[in-house]
Structures are given as structure tokens and as C-alpha cells.
Amino acid sequence: MSPRALARRYPNRSAYAGVFAATLLGFLAVGAVLPVLPRYVTGPLGAGDVAVGVVVGAFAVSAVVGRPVGGRIADRRGRRLIVLSGLLVSSLAGLLYFLPLGLAGLIGARLVLGLGDGWVFTAGLAWAIDVTPVARRGQSIALYGLAVWGGLSFGPLIGEGLFHAGGYDAVWAFAAASPLAGALVARTVPDRRPAEDGPPGRRPLLPRAALTPGIALLLANIGYAALAGFVVLHLDAIGAGHGAAVFTAFAVTVVAARLLLSWLPDRAGPRVSVAIAAAAQATGLALIAAANGLPLAVAGALVMGAGFSLSFPSLALLVVERVEERSRGAAMGAFTAFFDLGVAIGAPLAGVVSAAAGYPAAFAVGAVCAAAGGVVALSRSS
């Protein structure tokens, strides 16, 4: 059966696959530059470690601002417009890497990228939910997230290979071309514009339905920021080493749990899966904090990864169940912005705690925050 015939026979599944593919192509570009940027900042640009952190994290600033705005426009004008626009903006960011504008120009390119991929994920997530039956929306959210994880996992491998084959320019070219290919895919997916059944001018930029689950997501991400930033240093400090292997165990578990447990929020309900996710994250982080060797740290990463994997789709499903369809894009934009805020707050917080009380204390704080996030979500979700 031809792709066109499949699209006619299974329109919603084909649309979902198209949105997933377009998002994956966009985030492959995001991942491809990650292993290259630190070399570029400290090499050709001659800057230091602080500049590396600013460049790598700059995209989160514009993503936080852009997600709610993009979601609101997606509610009014349709999902495809914002996904397409986000992919084209991300492609522009890839082209901006070529310009010899120094550190300021590179930061500007990262800010442009944050706006682009924030729009892609926000409108793409709402689009994926639109074409999914109500009984499978939690699974839809969980599996759609693999487009982002896939891009951030395989993108660095592509970027590293391109760098060794053709230098920085080869990586920048891919960062521009991959989102453009995603835009070509998204252009073929039929849009579904939400019904206009209320006064558009009165829709809030931060829908109330997104606030409590969003705060819970922020708290959950503080532990993730601690893991990403300090697990290598923690394992080195206790003489175990192999911190990168611990993070790899976490990442593999996130993907595996999304594939194997994506049904849980729909079947058990988001309240139950939120409680399981929070308990698993808190337990995993506590194990890492208590680890005096590699085995316990790996065990903690595995438990934490399963909880982290369930957290986002479970909390997102709480938002979907409490918001009108016509405001779904704005709600998803506001909710996903809390993800970036969690990382933006969590990394500096983990650094301050580590400096004051040691690396185990940073993971202990992350465990407390994960548990608190579960309490926050459940206290207002009924």
C-alpha cells in the first residue's frame, strides 16, 4: 500500500507519524551541535567555561518566553503554522552559526533556536493530542516525547561524526538542513484547527489548568538538572568514576519506560502515575545521594529514569483533562515552559548546594523536590 493510500485509510495515525517525524528532524539539529559548541566557544572564539554555559543554556530563555505565545497562536491559527514557523526559525538559527559575529552572535543564534524548537514542541504536542483518541492521550504524549529524546540522543552522534568529517561548517549545515527537512514533512500533514467557541481575546497566556502540574514539573526537573550537571563530579569525588555511564543508564531507562509503560497514565489514571513517578524519582535520587560506589548509583539512575519518563506524560495528561480544546495549545505552551524553568533553576541550585554541602546534598535536595512535586500535583488535581 502506498504512503498516500495509508494516509487516506489511517488519517490520524499518518498525521501523528508526520508530526513525530517533523519534530524529530528539528531536534536532531538541536542535538547535533551539543558536542561541538563547547569546542567552538573555547577554541575559535577563545572564551572560557562560563561562556560555554551561557551559550549552551541561552536557548532556554527564549523557549520559556516563546512556548506560551506559540501555543496561543496555534490555538487561533492552527498547529501546522506554528510547527512550520518553528522549524524554519530553527533552520535560520543553523545559518546564523556561520556568521562571524563572535560570542554575542553565537548567543543570538541560540536564542533564535530556543524560540524555534519551543514552538515546534508546543504546537507539535498539541497537534499529536488532537489526532489521538481520548483513551490513548497519555500514551500519545509519552511516545511523542521520544521525538525530542531521539533527537537529543542521536543528534550528538551525528554532530560528532560531521565535525570529524568536515569541521564546524558541516555541523552548522546539518543544523540548518535538518529542520528544513522537517518543515517539508510538516507541510504535508493535514492540520486540525481547534473550534472557536469562545471570545479569543480573553484567553489567558497562562491557563489555570497548566499552573499546578507545571509547578510539579518544575520541581521534578530540579533533580534532573542535578543529575545532568553533577553526577560525573559526584562519582569522581567518591572514587567510583564512570559518571557518564550512570547518566547513560538513566537516559536508556527513560526511553525504555516511554516505550514499555506509555499505557500507564491512560489505564491507571494520571493521579496514580504521577504518584508512582514522583516516588520513583525521589527514591532514585536518594539512592544516588547515598551511593558510595558505582552499583548503587546505577540502580538509582535506573529507578529515577523510570520515574522521570512517567512524570511528563502523567502531568501533561492532567492538563489536557482540565483544559478546553480551544485553549490546548496555550496550556501546553505554558506547561512545557515549566520544564525549561526547572532546568534553569535546578542547575544553579544544585551548584550552590554542592558548593555548600557536597554533591550528595544536591541529589538529596533533588529527591525532596521530586516528592514535593508529586504532593503539589495531587493536592490540586481532584
C-alpha positions as CSV (number, residue, x, y, z in Angstrom):
1,M,0.0,0.0,0.0
2,S,1.4,3.4,-1.0
3,P,2.0,6.1,1.7
4,R,-0.8,8.2,0.2
5,A,-3.2,5.3,0.4
6,L,-2.1,4.6,4.0
7,A,-2.8,8.3,4.8
8,R,-6.3,8.1,3.4
9,R,-7.0,4.8,5.3
10,Y,-5.4,5.8,8.6
11,P,-5.5,9.7,8.6
12,N,-4.9,10.2,12.3
13,R,-2.1,7.7,12.6
14,S,-0.5,9.2,9.5
15,A,-0.8,12.7,10.9
16,Y,0.8,11.6,14.2
17,A,3.7,9.9,12.3
18,G,4.2,13.1,10.3
19,V,4.2,15.4,13.3
20,F,6.6,13.0,15.1
21,A,9.0,12.9,12.1
22,A,9.0,16.6,11.7
23,T,9.7,17.1,15.4
24,L,12.5,14.5,15.4
25,L,14.2,16.3,12.4
26,G,14.0,19.6,14.3
27,F,15.6,18.2,17.5
28,L,18.3,16.2,15.6
29,A,19.6,19.7,14.8
30,V,19.5,20.7,18.4
31,G,21.4,17.6,19.5
32,A,24.0,17.7,16.7
33,V,25.5,21.0,17.9
34,L,25.7,20.0,21.6
35,P,29.1,18.2,21.5
36,V,30.6,20.9,19.2
37,L,29.6,24.1,20.9
38,P,32.0,23.8,23.9
39,R,34.9,23.2,21.5
40,Y,33.9,26.2,19.3
41,V,33.5,28.5,22.3
42,T,36.8,27.6,23.9
43,G,38.6,27.1,20.6
44,P,37.9,29.6,17.7
45,L,36.1,32.1,19.9
46,G,38.7,31.9,22.7
47,A,36.2,32.1,25.6
48,G,36.0,30.2,28.9
49,D,33.8,27.8,30.7
50,V,31.3,30.4,31.9
51,A,30.8,31.4,28.3
52,V,30.2,27.7,27.4
53,G,27.4,27.6,30.0
54,V,25.8,30.7,28.7
55,V,25.9,29.6,25.1
56,V,24.5,26.1,25.8
57,G,21.8,27.4,28.1
58,A,20.7,30.5,26.2
59,F,18.1,28.7,24.1
60,A,16.1,28.0,27.3
61,V,15.5,31.7,27.9
62,S,13.7,32.3,24.6
63,A,12.0,28.9,24.8
64,V,10.4,29.8,28.2
65,V,9.1,33.1,26.7
66,G,8.1,31.7,23.3
67,R,6.3,28.5,24.3
68,P,3.1,30.1,25.7
69,V,3.0,32.6,22.9
70,G,3.4,29.9,20.2
71,G,0.7,27.8,21.9
72,R,-1.7,30.6,21.9
73,I,-1.2,31.4,18.3
74,A,-1.6,27.6,17.5
75,D,-5.0,27.7,19.1
76,R,-6.1,30.6,16.9
77,R,-4.4,29.9,13.6
78,G,-3.8,26.1,13.7
79,R,-1.0,23.8,14.7
80,R,0.8,23.4,11.4
81,L,1.5,27.2,11.1
82,I,3.5,27.2,14.4
83,V,5.3,23.9,13.8
84,L,6.3,25.1,10.3
85,S,7.3,28.5,11.6
86,G,9.3,26.9,14.5
87,L,11.2,24.6,12.1
88,L,12.0,27.5,9.8
89,V,13.2,29.6,12.7
90,S,15.4,26.7,13.9
91,S,16.8,26.4,10.4
92,L,17.6,30.1,10.5
93,A,19.5,29.5,13.7
94,G,21.7,26.9,11.9
95,L,22.5,29.5,9.3
96,L,23.4,32.1,11.9
97,Y,26.1,29.8,13.2
98,F,28.0,30.5,10.0
99,L,28.2,34.3,10.6
100,P,31.5,35.6,12.1
101,L,29.8,37.6,14.9
102,G,31.8,36.3,17.8
103,L,30.3,35.2,21.2
104,A,27.4,37.6,21.1
105,G,26.4,36.3,17.6
106,L,26.5,32.7,18.8
107,I,24.3,33.6,21.8
108,G,21.9,35.3,19.5
109,A,21.7,32.2,17.3
110,R,21.0,30.1,20.4
111,L,18.2,32.5,21.4
112,V,16.7,32.1,17.9
113,L,16.9,28.3,18.2
114,G,15.1,28.4,21.6
115,L,12.2,30.2,20.1
116,G,12.1,27.8,17.1
117,D,12.3,24.5,19.0
118,G,10.0,25.8,21.7
119,W,7.3,26.5,19.1
120,V,7.9,23.1,17.4
121,F,7.4,21.1,20.6
122,T,4.5,23.1,21.9
123,A,2.4,23.1,18.8
124,G,3.5,19.6,17.8
125,L,2.4,18.2,21.2
126,A,-1.0,19.8,20.9
127,W,-1.2,18.5,17.3
128,A,-0.4,15.0,18.4
129,I,-3.0,15.1,21.1
130,D,-5.6,16.4,18.6
131,V,-5.3,13.3,16.4
132,T,-5.3,10.8,19.3
133,P,-8.4,9.1,20.8
134,V,-9.2,10.3,24.3
135,A,-8.5,6.9,25.8
136,R,-4.9,6.9,24.5
137,R,-3.8,10.5,25.0
138,G,-1.4,9.7,27.8
139,Q,0.3,7.2,25.6
140,S,0.4,9.7,22.7
141,I,2.1,12.3,24.9
142,A,4.6,9.7,26.1
143,L,5.5,8.5,22.7
144,Y,5.7,11.9,21.1
145,G,8.3,12.9,23.7
146,L,10.6,10.3,22.1
147,A,10.9,12.6,19.1
148,V,12.7,15.0,21.4
149,W,14.7,12.3,23.2
150,G,15.6,10.7,19.9
151,G,16.9,14.0,18.6
152,L,18.9,14.8,21.7
153,S,20.3,11.2,21.8
154,F,21.2,10.6,18.2
155,G,21.9,14.2,17.2
156,P,25.2,14.4,19.1
157,L,26.4,11.2,17.4
158,I,25.6,12.9,14.0
159,G,27.2,16.1,15.1
160,E,30.4,14.4,16.3
161,G,30.7,12.4,13.0
162,L,30.1,15.5,10.9
163,F,32.7,17.5,12.9
164,H,35.4,14.9,12.3
165,A,34.4,14.7,8.6
166,G,34.0,18.3,7.7
167,G,34.6,20.6,10.8
168,Y,32.3,23.2,12.2
169,D,30.7,24.2,8.9
170,A,29.5,20.6,8.3
171,V,27.7,20.7,11.7
172,W,26.2,24.1,11.1
173,A,25.0,23.0,7.7
174,F,23.2,20.0,9.2
175,A,21.7,22.3,11.9
176,A,20.2,24.3,9.1
177,A,19.1,21.5,6.8
178,S,17.5,19.1,9.2
179,P,14.8,21.4,10.5
180,L,14.2,22.5,6.9
181,A,13.6,18.8,6.0
182,G,11.2,18.7,9.0
183,A,9.3,21.6,7.6
184,L,8.8,19.8,4.3
185,V,7.4,16.9,6.2
186,A,5.1,19.0,8.4
187,R,3.8,20.8,5.3
188,T,2.2,17.5,4.1
189,V,0.3,16.8,7.3
190,P,-3.3,18.0,7.3
191,D,-4.0,20.5,10.0
192,R,-6.8,20.4,12.5
193,R,-7.8,23.8,13.7
194,P,-9.5,23.9,17.1
195,A,-13.1,25.1,17.3
196,E,-13.6,28.8,18.0
197,D,-16.3,28.5,20.7
198,G,-15.4,31.5,22.9
199,P,-14.1,35.0,22.9
200,P,-10.5,34.7,21.7
201,G,-9.3,38.0,23.2
202,R,-10.0,36.7,26.8
203,R,-7.9,33.6,26.7
204,P,-5.1,33.8,29.3
205,L,-1.5,33.3,28.3
206,L,-1.0,31.0,31.4
207,P,-4.2,28.9,31.6
208,R,-5.0,27.9,35.2
209,A,-5.1,24.2,34.3
210,A,-1.4,24.3,33.5
211,L,-0.2,26.0,36.6
212,T,-0.2,23.3,39.3
213,P,1.0,20.5,37.0
214,G,3.6,22.9,35.7
215,I,5.0,23.7,39.1
216,A,5.1,19.9,39.8
217,L,7.1,19.5,36.5
218,L,9.5,22.3,37.5
219,L,10.1,20.6,40.9
220,A,10.7,17.2,39.2
221,N,13.2,18.7,36.8
222,I,15.4,20.1,39.6
223,G,16.7,16.5,40.2
224,Y,17.3,16.0,36.5
225,A,19.4,19.2,36.4
226,A,21.4,17.9,39.4
227,L,22.0,14.5,37.6
228,A,23.0,16.1,34.3
229,G,25.3,18.6,35.8
230,F,26.9,16.8,38.8
231,V,26.7,13.0,38.6
232,V,30.1,12.8,36.9
233,L,31.7,15.0,39.6
234,H,29.9,13.1,42.3
235,L,31.1,9.7,41.1
236,D,34.7,11.1,40.7
237,A,34.5,12.5,44.3
238,I,33.7,9.1,45.8
239,G,36.3,7.4,43.7
240,A,33.9,5.4,41.6
241,G,34.2,7.1,38.3
242,H,32.1,6.2,35.3
243,G,29.6,9.0,35.9
244,A,28.8,9.2,32.2
245,A,27.7,5.5,32.4
246,V,25.3,6.4,35.1
247,F,23.8,9.2,33.0
248,T,23.6,6.7,30.1
249,A,21.7,4.2,32.3
250,F,19.3,7.0,33.2
251,A,18.7,8.0,29.5
252,V,18.3,4.5,28.3
253,T,15.7,3.8,31.0
254,V,13.8,7.0,30.1
255,V,13.4,5.8,26.5
256,A,12.6,2.2,27.6
257,A,10.0,3.3,30.1
258,R,8.3,5.5,27.5
259,L,8.1,2.5,25.2
260,L,7.0,-0.1,27.8
261,L,5.0,2.0,30.2
262,S,3.3,4.6,28.0
263,W,0.0,2.9,28.6
264,L,0.1,3.5,32.4
265,P,-1.3,7.1,32.6
266,D,-4.3,6.2,30.5
267,R,-5.1,2.9,32.2
268,A,-4.2,3.7,35.8
269,G,-5.1,7.4,35.6
270,P,-2.8,10.4,35.7
271,R,-3.1,10.7,39.5
272,V,-1.8,7.2,40.1
273,S,1.0,7.5,37.5
274,V,2.0,11.0,39.0
275,A,2.3,9.4,42.4
276,I,4.4,6.5,41.0
277,A,6.6,8.9,39.0
278,A,7.3,11.2,42.0
279,A,8.1,8.2,44.3
280,A,10.4,6.7,41.8
281,Q,12.3,9.9,41.1
282,A,12.7,10.7,44.8
283,T,13.9,7.2,45.5
284,G,16.3,7.1,42.6
285,L,17.8,10.5,43.6
286,A,18.1,9.4,47.2
287,L,20.0,6.3,46.1
288,I,22.4,8.4,44.1
289,A,22.9,10.7,47.1
290,A,23.7,7.7,49.3
291,A,25.9,5.9,46.8
292,N,29.4,5.0,47.8
293,G,30.1,3.1,44.6
294,L,29.0,2.6,41.1
295,P,26.4,-0.2,41.5
296,L,24.1,1.9,43.9
297,A,24.5,5.0,41.7
298,V,23.4,3.0,38.6
299,A,20.5,1.5,40.5
300,G,19.4,5.0,41.5
301,A,19.7,6.2,37.9
302,L,17.5,3.3,36.7
303,V,14.8,4.0,39.2
304,M,15.0,7.7,38.6
305,G,14.8,7.3,34.9
306,A,11.6,5.3,35.1
307,G,10.0,8.0,37.3
308,F,11.3,10.8,35.1
309,S,9.9,9.1,32.0
310,L,6.4,8.8,33.5
311,S,6.4,12.3,35.0
312,F,5.9,14.4,31.9
313,P,3.1,12.5,30.2
314,S,1.3,12.0,33.5
315,L,1.4,15.7,34.4
316,A,0.6,16.7,30.8
317,L,-2.5,14.4,30.8
318,L,-3.7,16.2,34.0
319,V,-3.5,19.5,32.0
320,V,-5.3,18.0,28.9
321,E,-8.1,16.7,31.1
322,R,-8.7,20.1,32.7
323,V,-8.5,22.4,29.7
324,E,-10.8,23.2,26.8
325,E,-9.7,22.0,23.3
326,R,-9.7,25.6,22.1
327,S,-7.1,26.5,24.7
328,R,-5.0,23.3,24.5
329,G,-2.1,24.9,22.6
330,A,-1.7,27.7,25.1
331,A,-2.0,25.2,28.0
332,M,0.7,23.0,26.5
333,G,2.9,26.0,25.9
334,A,2.6,27.2,29.5
335,F,3.1,23.7,30.9
336,T,6.2,22.9,28.8
337,A,7.8,26.2,29.7
338,F,8.0,24.9,33.3
339,F,10.3,22.2,32.0
340,D,12.8,24.8,30.9
341,L,12.4,26.7,34.1
342,G,13.1,23.6,36.2
343,V,16.4,23.1,34.4
344,A,17.2,26.8,34.6
345,I,16.6,26.9,38.3
346,G,17.8,23.4,39.1
347,A,21.3,23.6,37.7
348,P,22.4,26.7,39.6
349,L,20.6,25.4,42.8
350,A,22.5,22.1,42.6
351,G,25.7,24.1,42.1
352,V,25.1,26.2,45.2
353,V,24.1,23.2,47.4
354,S,27.1,21.2,46.1
355,A,29.5,24.1,47.0
356,A,28.0,24.5,50.5
357,A,27.3,20.9,51.5
358,G,28.7,18.5,48.9
359,Y,27.4,16.6,45.9
360,P,25.2,14.1,47.9
361,A,23.3,17.1,49.3
362,A,22.5,18.3,45.8
363,F,20.9,15.0,45.0
364,A,19.1,14.9,48.3
365,V,17.6,18.3,47.6
366,G,16.5,16.9,44.2
367,A,14.8,14.0,45.9
368,V,12.9,16.3,48.2
369,C,11.8,18.5,45.3
370,A,10.6,15.4,43.3
371,A,8.5,14.3,46.2
372,A,7.2,17.8,46.8
373,G,6.2,18.0,43.1
374,G,4.1,14.9,43.5
375,V,2.3,16.3,46.5
376,V,1.7,19.6,44.7
377,A,0.2,17.9,41.6
378,L,-2.1,15.6,43.6
379,S,-3.2,18.2,46.1
380,R,-5.0,20.3,43.4
381,S,-5.7,17.7,40.6
382,S,-9.1,16.4,42.0
